[in-house]
Amino acid sequence: MVTFVNLKCDSSKKAKGRRARNPSNKEVTRITLELEAEVKPGDATGNCNIMCQRQRMEQQMKSYIKALKKSINQERFLIRVAGLEYEVAQKLPQAALKQENCGPGREKDSGRC
């Protein structure tokens, strides 16, 4: 039985590195899922002991993560709490900043030359 769940999302601009395969300033999103599950010794049966239950829980978590990744790729987010479904809206894109050209030998950093 899952007793605690904490889901955190954060995004940031990926810094340009020497070996970066991706273009600089690409936005990276991290999703951190922290959960706590409780397995009671009385729940164990002759066919499935505590270790077996732990493996089942790990498999269940892997399937949750797989479903979450699929939702992310399809940009479809639904949260179900107490039988009610909520759709998660994405942030609206901010207005594009005025493009400023840097002089020769200068590079943009955080939108400034």
N, CA, C and O atoms as a GROMACS GRO file, in nm:
protein
  452
    1MET      N    1   0.085  -0.117   0.000
    1MET     CA    2   0.000   0.000   0.000
    1MET      C    3   0.090   0.124   0.000
    1MET      O    4   0.183   0.134   0.080
    2VAL      N    5   0.062   0.217  -0.090
    2VAL     CA    6   0.139   0.341  -0.098
    2VAL      C    7   0.088   0.436   0.010
    2VAL      O    8  -0.032   0.462   0.018
    3THR      N    9   0.180   0.486   0.094
    3THR     CA   10   0.141   0.573   0.204
    3THR      C   11   0.178   0.719   0.182
    3THR      O   12   0.126   0.806   0.251
    4PHE      N   13   0.268   0.748   0.088
    4PHE     CA   14   0.314   0.885   0.066
    4PHE      C   15   0.360   0.900  -0.078
    4PHE      O   16   0.433   0.814  -0.129
    5VAL      N   17   0.318   1.008  -0.144
    5VAL     CA   18   0.363   1.037  -0.280
    5VAL      C   19   0.396   1.185  -0.289
    5VAL      O   20   0.320   1.269  -0.243
    6ASN      N   21   0.510   1.216  -0.349
    6ASN     CA   22   0.551   1.354  -0.373
    6ASN      C   23   0.603   1.363  -0.516
    6ASN      O   24   0.700   1.295  -0.550
    7LEU      N   25   0.541   1.445  -0.598
    7LEU     CA   26   0.579   1.461  -0.737
    7LEU      C   27   0.622   1.605  -0.758
    7LEU      O   28   0.544   1.698  -0.735
    8LYS      N   29   0.746   1.624  -0.802
    8LYS     CA   30   0.799   1.759  -0.826
    8LYS      C   31   0.842   1.770  -0.971
    8LYS      O   32   0.905   1.680  -1.026
    9CYS      N   33   0.809   1.882  -1.032
    9CYS     CA   34   0.852   1.910  -1.169
    9CYS      C   35   0.932   2.040  -1.168
    9CYS      O   36   0.895   2.135  -1.099
   10ASP      N   37   1.039   2.042  -1.242
   10ASP     CA   38   1.112   2.167  -1.259
   10ASP      C   39   1.180   2.166  -1.394
   10ASP      O   40   1.218   2.061  -1.446
   11SER      N   41   1.195   2.284  -1.449
   11SER     CA   42   1.261   2.294  -1.578
   11SER      C   43   1.363   2.405  -1.574
   11SER      O   44   1.350   2.502  -1.498
   12SER      N   45   1.464   2.390  -1.655
   12SER     CA   46   1.570   2.490  -1.661
   12SER      C   47   1.635   2.484  -1.798
   12SER      O   48   1.618   2.388  -1.873
   13LYS      N   49   1.708   2.588  -1.827
   13LYS     CA   50   1.782   2.590  -1.954
   13LYS      C   51   1.909   2.510  -1.935
   13LYS      O   52   1.979   2.525  -1.835
   14LYS      N   53   1.937   2.424  -2.031
   14LYS     CA   54   2.058   2.342  -2.024
   14LYS      C   55   2.175   2.428  -2.070
   14LYS      O   56   2.172   2.489  -2.176
   15ALA      N   57   2.278   2.431  -1.989
   15ALA     CA   58   2.396   2.511  -2.021
   15ALA      C   59   2.472   2.449  -2.137
   15ALA      O   60   2.471   2.327  -2.156
   16LYS      N   61   2.538   2.534  -2.213
   16LYS     CA   62   2.616   2.486  -2.326
   16LYS      C   63   2.745   2.424  -2.274
   16LYS      O   64   2.818   2.487  -2.197
   17GLY      N   65   2.771   2.302  -2.314
   17GLY     CA   66   2.892   2.233  -2.271
   17GLY      C   67   2.977   2.197  -2.391
   17GLY      O   68   2.932   2.205  -2.505
   18ARG      N   69   3.099   2.157  -2.364
   18ARG     CA   70   3.189   2.122  -2.474
   18ARG      C   71   3.139   2.001  -2.552
   18ARG      O   72   3.147   1.998  -2.674
   19ARG      N   73   3.087   1.903  -2.480
   19ARG     CA   74   3.046   1.778  -2.546
   19ARG      C   75   2.895   1.770  -2.565
   19ARG      O   76   2.841   1.661  -2.585
   20ALA      N   77   2.828   1.881  -2.558
   20ALA     CA   78   2.682   1.879  -2.567
   20ALA      C   79   2.638   1.834  -2.706
   20ALA      O   80   2.681   1.888  -2.807
   21ARG      N   81   2.550   1.735  -2.708
   21ARG     CA   82   2.492   1.689  -2.834
   21ARG      C   83   2.375   1.778  -2.873
   21ARG      O   84   2.347   1.800  -2.991
   22ASN      N   85   2.307   1.828  -2.771
   22ASN     CA   86   2.189   1.909  -2.796
   22ASN      C   87   2.227   2.055  -2.814
   22ASN      O   88   2.331   2.098  -2.763
   23PRO      N   89   2.145   2.131  -2.885
   23PRO     CA   90   2.175   2.273  -2.900
   23PRO      C   91   2.175   2.342  -2.764
   23PRO      O   92   2.106   2.300  -2.672
   24SER      N   93   2.254   2.448  -2.754
   24SER     CA   94   2.261   2.519  -2.626
   24SER      C   95   2.127   2.583  -2.595
   24SER      O   96   2.045   2.606  -2.684
   25ASN      N   97   2.108   2.613  -2.469
   25ASN     CA   98   1.986   2.677  -2.419
   25ASN      C   99   1.860   2.594  -2.442
   25ASN      O  100   1.750   2.649  -2.447
   26LYS      N  101   1.873   2.463  -2.455
   26LYS     CA  102   1.756   2.377  -2.466
   26LYS      C  103   1.695   2.361  -2.328
   26LYS      O  104   1.767   2.344  -2.230
   27GLU      N  105   1.563   2.367  -2.320
   27GLU     CA  106   1.497   2.354  -2.191
   27GLU      C  107   1.490   2.207  -2.152
   27GLU      O  108   1.451   2.122  -2.232
   28VAL      N  109   1.527   2.178  -2.029
   28VAL     CA  110   1.527   2.042  -1.977
   28VAL      C  111   1.426   2.036  -1.863
   28VAL      O  112   1.426   2.122  -1.775
   29THR      N  113   1.339   1.936  -1.866
   29THR     CA  114   1.240   1.918  -1.761
   29THR      C  115   1.274   1.795  -1.680
   29THR      O  116   1.301   1.688  -1.735
   30ARG      N  117   1.272   1.810  -1.548
   30ARG     CA  118   1.299   1.699  -1.459
   30ARG      C  119   1.173   1.672  -1.377
   30ARG      O  120   1.111   1.764  -1.324
   31ILE      N  121   1.136   1.545  -1.368
   31ILE     CA  122   1.024   1.504  -1.286
   31ILE      C  123   1.078   1.410  -1.180
   31ILE      O  124   1.140   1.308  -1.211
   32THR      N  125   1.055   1.446  -1.055
   32THR     CA  126   1.104   1.365  -0.943
   32THR      C  127   0.983   1.307  -0.871
   32THR      O  128   0.895   1.380  -0.826
   33LEU      N  129   0.980   1.176  -0.859
   33LEU     CA  130   0.872   1.107  -0.790
   33LEU      C  131   0.930   1.040  -0.667
   33LEU      O  132   1.018   0.954  -0.676
   34GLU      N  133   0.878   1.080  -0.553
   34GLU     CA  134   0.921   1.019  -0.427
   34GLU      C  135   0.798   0.953  -0.367
   34GLU      O  136   0.695   1.017  -0.349
   35LEU      N  137   0.810   0.826  -0.336
   35LEU     CA  138   0.696   0.759  -0.275
   35LEU      C  139   0.741   0.663  -0.168
   35LEU      O  140   0.855   0.617  -0.165
   36GLU      N  141   0.648   0.635  -0.082
   36GLU     CA  142   0.675   0.544   0.029
   36GLU      C  143   0.564   0.439   0.028
   36GLU      O  144   0.446   0.473   0.023
   37ALA      N  145   0.603   0.315   0.033
   37ALA     CA  146   0.505   0.206   0.033
   37ALA      C  147   0.522   0.124   0.160
   37ALA      O  148   0.633   0.106   0.210
   38GLU      N  149   0.412   0.075   0.210
   38GLU     CA  150   0.414  -0.005   0.332
   38GLU      C  151   0.362  -0.144   0.300
   38GLU      O  152   0.253  -0.160   0.245
   39VAL      N  153   0.439  -0.243   0.336
   39VAL     CA  154   0.397  -0.382   0.319
   39VAL      C  155   0.386  -0.442   0.458
   39VAL      O  156   0.483  -0.446   0.534
   40LYS      N  157   0.268  -0.490   0.489
   40LYS     CA  158   0.245  -0.548   0.621
   40LYS      C  159   0.278  -0.697   0.616
   40LYS      O  160   0.242  -0.766   0.521
   41PRO      N  161   0.347  -0.747   0.718
   41PRO     CA  162   0.382  -0.890   0.720
   41PRO      C  163   0.259  -0.981   0.709
   41PRO      O  164   0.269  -1.091   0.656
   42GLY      N  165   0.145  -0.937   0.758
   42GLY     CA  166   0.023  -1.016   0.750
   42GLY      C  167  -0.029  -1.031   0.608
   42GLY      O  168  -0.108  -1.121   0.579
   43ASP      N  169   0.016  -0.941   0.518
   43ASP     CA  170  -0.028  -0.947   0.379
   43ASP      C  171   0.043  -1.057   0.301
   43ASP      O  172  -0.002  -1.098   0.194
   44ALA      N  173   0.154  -1.105   0.354
   44ALA     CA  174   0.231  -1.210   0.286
   44ALA      C  175   0.152  -1.341   0.290
   44ALA      O  176   0.087  -1.374   0.389
   45THR      N  177   0.161  -1.413   0.180
   45THR     CA  178   0.094  -1.543   0.173
   45THR      C  179   0.200  -1.650   0.153
   45THR      O  180   0.318  -1.620   0.140
   46GLY      N  181   0.157  -1.773   0.150
   46GLY     CA  182   0.251  -1.882   0.127
   46GLY      C  183   0.316  -1.873  -0.010
   46GLY      O  184   0.432  -1.912  -0.027
   47ASN      N  185   0.243  -1.822  -0.108
   47ASN     CA  186   0.296  -1.811  -0.244
   47ASN      C  187   0.380  -1.686  -0.265
   47ASN      O  188   0.467  -1.683  -0.352
   48CYS      N  189   0.354  -1.582  -0.186
   48CYS     CA  190   0.424  -1.454  -0.207
   48CYS      C  191   0.466  -1.395  -0.073
   48CYS      O  192   0.383  -1.342   0.001
   49ASN      N  193   0.596  -1.404  -0.043
   49ASN     CA  194   0.647  -1.350   0.082
   49ASN      C  195   0.675  -1.200   0.067
   49ASN      O  196   0.638  -1.140  -0.034
   50ILE      N  197   0.740  -1.141   0.166
   50ILE     CA  198   0.770  -0.997   0.166
   50ILE      C  199   0.854  -0.958   0.044
   50ILE      O  200   0.826  -0.857  -0.020
   51MET      N  201   0.955  -1.036   0.011
   51MET     CA  202   1.040  -1.004  -0.105
   51MET      C  203   0.959  -1.008  -0.234
   51MET      O  204   0.977  -0.924  -0.322
   52CYS      N  205   0.870  -1.105  -0.245
   52CYS     CA  206   0.784  -1.116  -0.363
   52CYS      C  207   0.693  -0.993  -0.373
   52CYS      O  208   0.674  -0.938  -0.482
   53GLN      N  209   0.638  -0.950  -0.260
   53GLN     CA  210   0.552  -0.831  -0.260
   53GLN      C  211   0.631  -0.706  -0.298
   53GLN      O  212   0.580  -0.619  -0.368
   54ARG      N  213   0.754  -0.699  -0.252
   54ARG     CA  214   0.840  -0.585  -0.287
   54ARG      C  215   0.863  -0.581  -0.439
   54ARG      O  216   0.856  -0.475  -0.501
   55GLN      N  217   0.892  -0.697  -0.497
   55GLN     CA  218   0.914  -0.704  -0.642
   55GLN      C  219   0.787  -0.664  -0.718
   55GLN      O  220   0.795  -0.597  -0.821
   56ARG      N  221   0.672  -0.707  -0.668
   56ARG     CA  222   0.546  -0.669  -0.733
   56ARG      C  223   0.526  -0.518  -0.728
   56ARG      O  224   0.485  -0.456  -0.826
   57MET      N  225   0.558  -0.458  -0.613
   57MET     CA  226   0.544  -0.313  -0.598
   57MET      C  227   0.640  -0.241  -0.692
   57MET      O  228   0.602  -0.141  -0.754
   58GLU      N  229   0.763  -0.291  -0.705
   58GLU     CA  230   0.860  -0.230  -0.797
   58GLU      C  231   0.811  -0.238  -0.941
   58GLU      O  232   0.825  -0.143  -1.017
   59GLN      N  233   0.753  -0.352  -0.979
   59GLN     CA  234   0.699  -0.367  -1.114
   59GLN      C  235   0.584  -0.269  -1.137
   59GLN      O  236   0.571  -0.211  -1.245
   60GLN      N  237   0.501  -0.253  -1.034
   60GLN     CA  238   0.389  -0.160  -1.045
   60GLN      C  239   0.441  -0.017  -1.063
   60GLN      O  240   0.387   0.060  -1.143
   61MET      N  241   0.545   0.020  -0.989
   61MET     CA  242   0.604   0.154  -1.001
   61MET      C  243   0.664   0.174  -1.140
   61MET      O  244   0.653   0.282  -1.198
   62LYS      N  245   0.729   0.070  -1.193
   62LYS     CA  246   0.786   0.080  -1.329
   62LYS      C  247   0.675   0.104  -1.431
   62LYS      O  248   0.693   0.182  -1.524
   63SER      N  249   0.560   0.038  -1.412
   63SER     CA  250   0.450   0.059  -1.507
   63SER      C  251   0.394   0.201  -1.493
   63SER      O  252   0.354   0.261  -1.592
   64TYR      N  253   0.391   0.256  -1.370
   64TYR     CA  254   0.347   0.394  -1.350
   64TYR      C  255   0.441   0.491  -1.420
   64TYR      O  256   0.397   0.585  -1.486
   65ILE      N  257   0.571   0.467  -1.407
   65ILE     CA  258   0.671   0.553  -1.471
   65ILE      C  259   0.659   0.546  -1.623
   65ILE      O  260   0.669   0.648  -1.691
   66LYS      N  261   0.637   0.426  -1.674
   66LYS     CA  262   0.620   0.409  -1.819
   66LYS      C  263   0.498   0.487  -1.868
   66LYS      O  264   0.504   0.553  -1.972
   67ALA      N  265   0.388   0.479  -1.794
   67ALA     CA  266   0.266   0.552  -1.831
   67ALA      C  267   0.290   0.703  -1.824
   67ALA      O  268   0.240   0.778  -1.908
   68LEU      N  269   0.366   0.748  -1.724
   68LEU     CA  270   0.397   0.890  -1.710
   68LEU      C  271   0.480   0.939  -1.828
   68LEU      O  272   0.454   1.046  -1.883
   69LYS      N  273   0.581   0.860  -1.868
   69LYS     CA  274   0.665   0.897  -1.983
   69LYS      C  275   0.580   0.906  -2.110
   69LYS      O  276   0.599   0.996  -2.191
   70LYS      N  277   0.488   0.811  -2.127
   70LYS     CA  278   0.402   0.811  -2.244
   70LYS      C  279   0.314   0.936  -2.245
   70LYS      O  280   0.296   0.999  -2.349
   71SER      N  281   0.260   0.972  -2.129
   71SER     CA  282   0.178   1.093  -2.119
   71SER      C  283   0.259   1.217  -2.152
   71SER      O  284   0.209   1.309  -2.218
   72ILE      N  285   0.383   1.221  -2.107
   72ILE     CA  286   0.469   1.336  -2.135
   72ILE      C  287   0.494   1.346  -2.285
   72ILE      O  288   0.484   1.455  -2.342
   73ASN      N  289   0.526   1.235  -2.349
   73ASN     CA  290   0.552   1.237  -2.493
   73ASN      C  291   0.430   1.279  -2.573
   73ASN      O  292   0.443   1.342  -2.678
   74GLN      N  293   0.312   1.245  -2.525
   74GLN     CA  294   0.189   1.282  -2.595
   74GLN      C  295   0.134   1.416  -2.547
   74GLN      O  296   0.031   1.462  -2.595
   75GLU      N  297   0.204   1.479  -2.452
   75GLU     CA  298   0.161   1.606  -2.392
   75GLU      C  299   0.017   1.595  -2.342
   75GLU      O  300  -0.066   1.683  -2.367
   76ARG      N  301  -0.012   1.487  -2.272
   76ARG     CA  302  -0.145   1.460  -2.218
   76ARG      C  303  -0.128   1.430  -2.069
   76ARG      O  304  -0.071   1.327  -2.031
   77PHE      N  305  -0.178   1.519  -1.986
   77PHE     CA  306  -0.161   1.502  -1.843
   77PHE      C  307  -0.297   1.505  -1.774
   77PHE      O  308  -0.370   1.603  -1.784
   78LEU      N  309  -0.330   1.398  -1.706
   78LEU     CA  310  -0.451   1.392  -1.626
   78LEU      C  311  -0.413   1.346  -1.486
   78LEU      O  312  -0.329   1.257  -1.470
   79ILE      N  313  -0.474   1.406  -1.387
   79ILE     CA  314  -0.452   1.364  -1.249
   79ILE      C  315  -0.587   1.321  -1.194
   79ILE      O  316  -0.686   1.394  -1.207
   80ARG      N  317  -0.592   1.205  -1.134
   80ARG     CA  318  -0.715   1.154  -1.078
   80ARG      C  319  -0.699   1.150  -0.926
   80ARG      O  320  -0.612   1.082  -0.873
   81VAL      N  321  -0.786   1.225  -0.857
   81VAL     CA  322  -0.783   1.230  -0.711
   81VAL      C  323  -0.925   1.205  -0.662
   81VAL      O  324  -1.019   1.274  -0.702
   82ALA      N  325  -0.940   1.108  -0.576
   82ALA     CA  326  -1.069   1.074  -0.517
   82ALA      C  327  -1.179   1.059  -0.623
   82ALA      O  328  -1.292   1.103  -0.603
   83GLY      N  329  -1.144   0.996  -0.736
   83GLY     CA  330  -1.241   0.970  -0.840
   83GLY      C  331  -1.266   1.085  -0.936
   83GLY      O  332  -1.336   1.067  -1.035
   84LEU      N  333  -1.209   1.203  -0.910
   84LEU     CA  334  -1.225   1.317  -1.000
   84LEU      C  335  -1.100   1.334  -1.083
   84LEU      O  336  -0.988   1.318  -1.033
   85GLU      N  337  -1.119   1.366  -1.212
   85GLU     CA  338  -1.004   1.385  -1.301
   85GLU      C  339  -0.979   1.533  -1.323
   85GLU      O  340  -1.072   1.611  -1.342
   86TYR      N  341  -0.852   1.570  -1.320
   86TYR     CA  342  -0.810   1.707  -1.344
   86TYR      C  343  -0.709   1.706  -1.457
   86TYR      O  344  -0.618   1.622  -1.459
   87GLU      N  345  -0.724   1.798  -1.552
   87GLU     CA  346  -0.628   1.809  -1.660
   87GLU      C  347  -0.526   1.915  -1.622
   87GLU      O  348  -0.562   2.023  -1.576
   88VAL      N  349  -0.400   1.884  -1.642
   88VAL     CA  350  -0.293   1.977  -1.608
   88VAL      C  351  -0.266   2.064  -1.730
   88VAL      O  352  -0.238   2.014  -1.839
   89ALA      N  353  -0.276   2.195  -1.710
   89ALA     CA  354  -0.252   2.289  -1.821
   89ALA      C  355  -0.105   2.325  -1.825
   89ALA      O  356  -0.038   2.334  -1.723
   90GLN      N  357  -0.057   2.346  -1.946
   90GLN     CA  358   0.081   2.389  -1.962
   90GLN      C  359   0.087   2.540  -1.948
   90GLN      O  360  -0.011   2.610  -1.972
   91LYS      N  361   0.204   2.590  -1.908
   91LYS     CA  362   0.223   2.734  -1.900
   91LYS      C  363   0.216   2.792  -2.040
   91LYS      O  364   0.264   2.732  -2.136
   92LEU      N  365   0.157   2.910  -2.050
   92LEU     CA  366   0.154   2.977  -2.179
   92LEU      C  367   0.294   3.029  -2.211
   92LEU      O  368   0.365   3.074  -2.122
   93PRO      N  369   0.333   3.022  -2.337
   93PRO     CA  370   0.467   3.072  -2.372
   93PRO      C  371   0.475   3.222  -2.348
   93PRO      O  372   0.380   3.295  -2.376
   94GLN      N  373   0.588   3.266  -2.296
   94GLN     CA  374   0.608   3.408  -2.272
   94GLN      C  375   0.632   3.478  -2.404
   94GLN      O  376   0.683   3.418  -2.499
   95ALA      N  377   0.596   3.606  -2.409
   95ALA     CA  378   0.616   3.683  -2.531
   95ALA      C  379   0.764   3.682  -2.567
   95ALA      O  380   0.850   3.696  -2.481
   96ALA      N  381   0.790   3.666  -2.694
   96ALA     CA  382   0.929   3.663  -2.740
   96ALA      C  383   0.996   3.797  -2.713
   96ALA      O  384   0.940   3.903  -2.741
   97LEU      N  385   1.114   3.790  -2.658
   97LEU     CA  386   1.188   3.912  -2.630
   97LEU      C  387   1.244   3.969  -2.759
   97LEU      O  388   1.267   3.897  -2.856
   98LYS      N  389   1.264   4.100  -2.759
   98LYS     CA  390   1.319   4.166  -2.877
   98LYS      C  391   1.456   4.106  -2.906
   98LYS      O  392   1.540   4.096  -2.817
   99GLN      N  393   1.477   4.067  -3.029
   99GLN     CA  394   1.604   4.007  -3.069
   99GLN      C  395   1.711   4.115  -3.077
   99GLN      O  396   1.694   4.216  -3.145
  100GLU      N  397   1.817   4.094  -3.007
  100GLU     CA  398   1.928   4.189  -3.005
  100GLU      C  399   2.050   4.119  -3.063
  100GLU      O  400   2.087   4.010  -3.018
  101ASN      N  401   2.112   4.180  -3.161
  101ASN     CA  402   2.232   4.123  -3.220
  101ASN      C  403   2.353   4.171  -3.142
  101ASN      O  404   2.364   4.289  -3.107
  102CYS      N  405   2.444   4.080  -3.116
  102CYS     CA  406   2.567   4.113  -3.046
  102CYS      C  407   2.674   4.152  -3.148
  102CYS      O  408   2.671   4.108  -3.263
  103GLY      N  409   2.765   4.232  -3.105
  103GLY     CA  410   2.874   4.274  -3.193
  103GLY      C  411   2.969   4.159  -3.221
  103GLY      O  412   2.957   4.053  -3.160
  104PRO      N  413   3.064   4.180  -3.312
  104PRO     CA  414   3.160   4.075  -3.345
  104PRO      C  415   3.239   4.031  -3.222
  104PRO      O  416   3.286   4.114  -3.143
  105GLY      N  417   3.253   3.901  -3.208
  105GLY     CA  418   3.331   3.847  -3.096
  105GLY      C  419   3.255   3.844  -2.964
  105GLY      O  420   3.312   3.806  -2.862
  106ARG      N  421   3.128   3.883  -2.964
  106ARG     CA  422   3.048   3.882  -2.842
  106ARG      C  423   2.940   3.776  -2.854
  106ARG      O  424   2.896   3.742  -2.964
  107GLU      N  425   2.898   3.723  -2.740
  107GLU     CA  426   2.802   3.614  -2.739
  107GLU      C  427   2.690   3.647  -2.642
  107GLU      O  428   2.713   3.712  -2.540
  108LYS      N  429   2.569   3.601  -2.673
  108LYS     CA  430   2.456   3.624  -2.584
  108LYS      C  431   2.465   3.532  -2.463
  108LYS      O  432   2.502   3.415  -2.474
  109ASP      N  433   2.430   3.587  -2.347
  109ASP     CA  434   2.424   3.509  -2.224
  109ASP      C  435   2.303   3.558  -2.146
  109ASP      O  436   2.298   3.675  -2.107
  110SER      N  437   2.207   3.472  -2.122
  110SER     CA  438   2.084   3.507  -2.051
  110SER      C  439   2.012   3.623  -2.120
  110SER      O  440   1.956   3.710  -2.052
  111GLY      N  441   2.012   3.625  -2.252
  111GLY     CA  442   1.941   3.726  -2.327
  111GLY      C  443   2.014   3.857  -2.345
  111GLY      O  444   1.963   3.949  -2.409
  112ARG      N  445   2.134   3.868  -2.290
  112ARG     CA  446   2.212   3.991  -2.302
  112ARG      C  447   2.346   3.963  -2.366
  112ARG      O  448   2.397   3.851  -2.360
  113CYS      N  449   2.403   4.066  -2.429
  113CYS     CA  450   2.534   4.051  -2.492
  113CYS      C  451   2.644   4.063  -2.388
  113CYS      O  452   2.762   4.052  -2.422
   0.00000   0.00000   0.00000
